[in-house]
Amino acid sequence: MVGLFIQTAMDHIDHAKVNKRRFFIAVLSALAVGIVWEITEVYFGLTAGLSPTSRLDTIKDIIDDIIGGALSVWFWGSLFNNTKIHDKQSTESR
């Protein structure tokens, strides 16, 4: 959801097609929110501390954040890039 929110915000700011910059911003944003979430879990005692199960859960959650950010870029690009390309071509041919 964080990645899609970032894609929406970036689309309103910069109408460029999906590129490396958008990819990295989406992935890093999802990762940053995930890290803050993990820190919050530790702060409020929602994890089992430094147990192996808790560490594996944290690592899995961080990997899921990275994958989610990357998938949001792919999803956004597959939904909206074709429309933008066709709109740009039809505008240029006029």
GIDA-V365782 format. One record per residue. RES is the residue in one small letter. SS is DSSP state (H for helix, E for strand, C for the rest). OMEGA is omega as a letter, one per 20 degrees, with the letter a starting at -180 (* if undefined). D_CENTER is the distance of its C-alpha to the mean C-alpha in Angstrom with 2 decimals. Layout:
BEGIN
{{RES/SS/OMEGA/D_CENTER} {RES/SS/OMEGA/D_CENTER}}
END
This chain:
BEGIN
{{m/C/r/7.14} {v/H/r/5.39} {g/H/r/2.50} {l/H/r/6.07} {f/H/r/7.85} {i/H/r/6.73} {q/H/r/7.65} {t/H/a/10.70} {a/H/a/11.66} {m/H/r/11.56} {d/H/r/13.51} {h/H/a/16.06} {i/H/a/16.45} {d/C/a/16.45} {h/C/a/17.33} {a/C/r/16.90} {k/C/r/15.71} {v/C/r/12.47} {n/C/a/13.32} {k/H/a/12.61} {r/H/r/12.03} {r/H/r/9.24} {f/H/a/7.69} {f/H/r/8.41} {i/H/r/7.46} {a/H/a/3.74} {v/H/a/4.41} {l/H/r/7.10} {s/H/r/6.09} {a/H/r/4.64} {l/H/r/7.72} {a/H/r/9.85} {v/H/r/9.70} {g/H/r/10.45} {i/H/r/13.23} {v/H/r/14.62} {w/H/a/14.75} {e/H/r/16.64} {i/H/r/18.91} {t/H/r/19.66} {e/H/r/20.64} {v/H/a/23.00} {y/H/a/24.36} {f/C/r/25.32} {g/C/a/26.61} {l/C/r/24.44} {t/C/a/24.34} {a/C/r/27.40} {g/C/a/27.21} {l/C/r/27.40} {s/C/a/28.51} {p/H/r/27.34} {t/H/a/25.78} {s/H/r/23.75} {r/H/r/22.61} {l/H/r/21.60} {d/H/r/19.66} {t/H/r/17.79} {i/H/r/17.11} {k/H/r/15.99} {d/H/r/13.60} {i/H/r/12.05} {i/H/r/11.95} {d/H/r/10.41} {d/H/r/7.48} {i/H/r/7.22} {i/H/r/7.99} {g/H/r/5.71} {g/H/r/2.56} {a/H/r/5.77} {l/H/r/7.15} {s/H/r/5.33} {v/H/r/6.73} {w/H/a/9.79} {f/H/a/10.26} {w/H/r/10.18} {g/H/a/12.39} {s/H/r/14.67} {l/H/a/15.26} {f/H/a/15.94} {n/H/r/16.84} {n/H/r/20.14} {t/H/a/21.15} {k/H/a/20.63} {i/H/a/22.59} {h/H/r/25.38} {d/H/a/25.59} {k/H/a/25.90} {q/H/a/28.55} {s/H/r/30.52} {t/H/a/30.58} {e/H/a/31.79} {s/C/a/34.50} {r/C/*/36.04}}
END
